[in-house]
Amino acid sequence: MRAMGNYRSVDDLIQAVLQEYRMMQLRGEADKLRGRLREIGQTDVEALISRLGNSS
């Protein structure tokens, strides 16, 4: 039980590990979304509109 640190039970330890895992996943997804938003922010809107106008 000493290896569990400040956790009162194995259930508390598992719950803490799962919570940390989920937080890491959410941080990863947030980083991906930030990257996508950055890409969208760098889009040349005028060129996109021009290309869309020429495609019809």
Secondary structure, 3 states (H helix, E strand, C coil): CHHHCCCCCHHHHHHHHHHHHHHHHHHHHHHHHHHHHHHHHCCCHHHHHHHHHHCC
